[in-house]
């Protein structure tokens, strides 16, 4: 079994160099590009399950990197 860990893309608070914690913020445009880049690195690998936190930036990253 292999486990892959992906950090969320750049968020609005990352951009302003603030620690976010549990504050629910969105990805920036660069964050969406980060997620697309992660998808490229993992292309061709099939996943049985994908888990994410319930925070918006994590869900946006997962949905962008693994549509559907």
C-alpha positions as CSV (number, residue, x, y, z in Angstrom):
1,X,0.0,0.0,0.0
2,X,1.2,3.5,-0.9
3,X,0.0,6.7,0.9
4,X,0.4,10.0,-0.9
5,X,0.2,13.2,1.0
6,X,-0.5,16.5,-0.7
7,X,-0.5,19.9,0.9
8,X,-3.2,22.3,-0.1
9,X,-2.3,24.9,-2.7
10,X,-1.6,28.5,-1.8
11,X,-4.4,30.1,0.2
12,X,-5.4,33.7,0.7
13,X,-3.8,33.8,4.1
14,X,-0.6,32.1,2.8
15,X,-0.3,34.9,0.4
16,X,-0.3,37.5,3.2
17,X,2.2,35.4,5.2
18,X,-0.3,34.7,8.0
19,X,-0.8,31.4,9.9
20,X,-4.3,30.2,9.1
21,X,-5.0,27.3,11.5
22,X,-8.7,26.4,11.3
23,X,-9.7,29.6,9.6
24,X,-11.6,28.5,6.5
25,X,-10.1,30.4,3.5
26,X,-10.1,29.8,-0.2
27,X,-7.3,29.1,-2.6
28,X,-5.7,31.8,-4.6
29,X,-5.3,31.5,-8.4
30,X,-1.7,30.2,-7.7
31,X,-3.3,27.7,-5.3
32,X,-5.4,26.3,-8.1
33,X,-2.3,26.1,-10.3
34,X,-0.5,24.3,-7.5
35,X,-3.3,21.7,-7.3
36,X,-3.2,21.2,-11.1
37,X,0.6,20.7,-10.9
38,X,0.1,18.1,-8.2
39,X,-2.3,16.3,-10.4
40,X,0.3,16.2,-13.2
41,X,2.8,14.6,-10.8
42,X,0.3,11.9,-9.9
43,X,-1.0,11.3,-13.4
44,X,-1.4,7.6,-14.1
45,X,-1.7,6.5,-10.5
46,X,-5.1,5.1,-9.6
47,X,-6.5,5.8,-6.1
48,X,-9.0,3.7,-4.2
49,X,-9.9,6.6,-1.9
50,X,-9.0,10.2,-1.4
51,X,-9.4,11.8,2.0
52,X,-9.3,15.5,2.8
53,X,-10.1,17.8,5.7
54,X,-13.4,19.7,5.6
55,X,-11.6,23.0,5.2
56,X,-12.4,24.8,1.9
57,X,-8.7,25.1,0.8
58,X,-8.2,21.4,1.2
59,X,-11.4,20.5,-0.6
60,X,-10.6,22.9,-3.4
61,X,-7.2,21.4,-3.8
62,X,-8.6,17.8,-3.9
63,X,-11.4,18.7,-6.3
64,X,-9.0,20.5,-8.7
65,X,-6.3,17.8,-8.5
66,X,-8.7,14.9,-8.8
67,X,-11.9,16.0,-10.6
68,X,-14.9,13.8,-10.2
